[in-house]
Amino acid sequence: MQLAFGQEQFPSVWKELKKEATNVEQSGPFYLLSKSEIKALSVTGDAPTVVRKLDHQYYVVKQATASQSSQLKWAVNNQWKVSENINTRRDHVKDTYFVRTSCTSALAGSPKLNIKPASHLSSVYEVEGKLKDVLDQYLNNDCVIYIGKEALQPTTDARVLDLNLTYNKVTTAKANYPQLDGSGVIVSVKENQYDEEDIDLLGKGIPSGIESSNVDSHATDMATIIGGKGNSSVRGTGVAPAVMLTSSDFSDIIPDTDEEYERLNVLLQNHSYGTVVEHFYGTLAEAYDASSYRNPGILHVFSAGNFGRSTNSEGLYQGIPFVANLTGNFKGAKNTLTVGSVDTVGNAYIISSRGPTYDGRVKPELVTYSMFGTSNSAAIVTGISVLVHQAYEETFGDRPSSALVKALLINSATDADAPGVDFNTGFGAVNADRAVRNTLAGQFMTDEVVDGSSRQFALNIPDNAVNLKVTLVWTDSAAMAGDVSALVNDLDLTLSSGTETWLPWVLDSSRKGIRLAPTRKEDHLNNVEQITIDNPMPGSYQVSVSGFDVASSSQPFAIAYQYDTAGDFAWSYPLGGDNVPFDGEVIPYLQWESTFSDGTTASLEYTIDDGQTWHLIEEEVLLERGFFRWSTYPRDLHISRLRMMVDGVVFASEDFTLSSPKSVELGFDCGDSLLFFWNRDALAMSYNIFNLQNTNLTLVDNITDTSLLVKKADLATSFLSVEPVLANNQTSLKSETFNYLLQGGSCYFNSIFPNSFPEENRIALTANISTNYLIETIGIERKNNEEFEEIGTVTPSSLEFQFNDLDPLQGINIYRAVAVLSNGERVVSDETEVFFLTTTPVQVFPNPVERPGVFSVFTRDLDGTSLKLYIYNYSGQLIFDTELLGDRSGISTAGFSEGIYLYRVVGEGVDETGRLVVE
């Protein structure tokens, strides 16, 4: 009997087939064995090699020794090697395929196929050609154990247009733990090269030797979210401003080599890109799981993708809209961290890709706020992971495993979307403040377990505790590409009080059950398990981790835990020193954490006069929501405070500012000096002046005026910013940092335009100046015989003024303006010219004219009269004629000799002659 199968569930079919077959022809070397049969062979030391997991009970094995032949009865054909996502009906289409072998010898090529090793992946090849030729060449090769098609061309998932670090409590963590800024941690950004000259990323780059030659704005945005210095604005401030960054080219989306991670000392790698929706465990998923397993200190953070609206066309969940649409099979790897997006109130964002994975596991595990895609979300989580790393290293003197970082992030997350774990938002929205707090408090445990054994940990729960949460995470060994489920080493988490035992929350991964709420049961699918108890009784609890099915010698794991105290309230945003709104522009969400019972409401108020007067914002705020959208906040600059009143108990915030970024304008750019000015704020005592020096925005001055006159030589760079200073040295938002070289500045005079009015015998000059600072008068000058003469003065009362020349010259009039400053200096505008004729209908200019050169024939407006120009030499011969088009015609002298000529302009009612000199 020959058996053919792919990635399906086989709970009973194989038992029936085995009953029907008594003798099977040995066609080897691949056979079907159950888990119990493999274990029995392992006891005798004669176990075959497992090459494919079909389900939790049955495996495809490869005969390794002749002595195994008596035990291997159920031979299979080679169809199991072909990945489920390959459409064999399109076997004539040329494409690129992954071929994996179990042998050390290299695969032979073919004239019809292009074959090359798949980067540095061991025993994996990229084969380009028609599927028919690939199958003909390799399907029946006993070394080949997988033929799959995987998307290899990455695309980025979003641009950072809406960075807000308040939702995921990053600003809270920074306020509570200002010493944590990412120092000592190196992050790799895998995509195109970020712009190292961006002012928020100066001095942060570590050359990798594997970076892309393409500098990309998306990569720059991701690097800025992770570790931007904030030199440009508050939106340029990343989660971990002191982190160092390196780059890896994502044109090869296979993981970097172990040697490269070690050489660069990388602890985290951000992956804000995807390919297409893929619903299987491929070579890339296996590669990232294997990389994480070999390098247990490195965490890979992936964006979930922006295909949340799509419907999967393959696998168990095909045809079900809005689920199972992660963009790339590598995002379904079990040892990585995949991140989705939610809106400002914690609902799964429609474009954010969702789980389950192909085998029903929870992905994404976490979410953050982002309304422009999951690229931003992944970068935020990478930055928060940096803070957790730094907190752990500085407290415990060592580096945490990626499993522990995942456990701390997942366990501290705030529930989002549907209650409990779900396939849309995983275990919830990342809470940076709580993750750091739990890390510093040592609320975790690490150990390892072998098959059939367990480890126990005591956990003491005090009176009045609520919301107990315990999360288990382990970095599992990689499955084989094409396996029906990814889990290899299966651990079990339980929590016991002595009289009662709790199991993890598990989702129904069947087609009908994926939208159901989780239930408590054993989890034999995920390598993340979580137990929660809303209202635990005080006392001693036991956390137990058991090795349910551990194939390796032992399996390390990490546990994180936390609980709250009932009746607590704490502001998350704003805290002391914060500004509302976060960036000065977007309508803010006030945020807090509360453990009052569900349904509790409170009164929310604010003051802008140090508590003398309180203004009602909302009379009944539902505390369990944790946020309130404050659309009526005062728009002017204020020092403010909030208070939440719960049953007569007041929870007041610290003082914060209400402000928008200063708008700074360039007054003038005059040679060696610059003038900047801005509007005065009623509460501002002074203003801090910042200049970008080396790689950081540096305080260079403090002034009480609202304008700044500065010598260019005193500036290190052309980047400047202004920050209001209030009472008690409290500051509000800086202005956006500006580059004065890009401001289009002039030296007082922006423009001066003349307009000719012959019928009124005047020329009107309209001038626009950038500022009237220091100006006493402005003189208007006209050129006469190569010299400028003043024809009038103006004392400007605004930034635009007019002057009328009531006696203009016939022909060309050239003007300029001269500003006389209070210090005696004179600032001269650019020259401007206008043609003016009233007494004569024609003028030739310049005259004399150089050769070669161009002279112009100016004519007064003659109501459309057609004119013709004739030029004669002094012998009376006509040497040139042309029709004059318009009131200004240019004539080239390239064909003229030096000398004196006569010109004549003739038309209806016009007959003008004159002399033309060509030099």
Beta strands, then each sheet from edge to edge (+ up, - down):
strand 1: 30-34
strand 2: 49-53
strand 3: 58-62
strand 4: 74-75
strand 5: 94-101
strand 6: 114-117
strand 7: 124-130
strand 8: 144-148
strand 9: 155-156
strand 10: 186-190
strand 11: 244-248
strand 12: 268-271
strand 13: 273-274
strand 14: 299-303
strand 15: 337-342
strand 16: 366-369
strand 17: 444-449
strand 18: 454-461
strand 19: 465-473
strand 20: 490-496
strand 21: 501-502
strand 22: 505-506
strand 23: 519-520
strand 24: 528-533
strand 25: 539-549
strand 26: 555-565
strand 27: 569-573
strand 28: 579-580
strand 29: 589-594
strand 30: 601-607
strand 31: 615-622
strand 32: 627-629
strand 33: 638-646
strand 34: 649-652
strand 35: 656-658
strand 36: 665-670
strand 37: 673-677
strand 38: 686-693
strand 39: 696-703
strand 40: 707-711
strand 41: 719-725
strand 42: 738-739
strand 43: 749-757
strand 44: 762-769
strand 45: 775-784
strand 46: 787-794
strand 47: 800-805
strand 48: 811-821
strand 49: 826-828
strand 50: 832-836
strand 51: 842-845
strand 52: 854-859
strand 53: 867-873
strand 54: 878-884
strand 55: 888-892
strand 56: 899-907
strand 57: 910-918
sheet 1: 2+ 3- 1+ 4-
sheet 2: 6+ 7- 5+ 8-
sheet 3: 9+ 13-
sheet 4: 11+ 10+ 12+ 14+ 15+ 16+
sheet 5: 17+ 26- 19+ 24-
sheet 6: 18+ 25- 20+ 21-
sheet 7: 22+ 23-
sheet 8: 27+ 29- 32+
sheet 9: 28+ 35+ 33- 30+ 31-
sheet 10: 28+ 35+ 33- 34+
sheet 11: 36+ 37- 40+
sheet 12: 39+ 38- 41+ 42-
sheet 13: 43+ 44- 47+
sheet 14: 46+ 45- 48+ 49-
sheet 15: 46+ 45- 48+ 50-
sheet 16: 51+ 52- 55+
sheet 17: 54+ 53- 56+ 57-
end
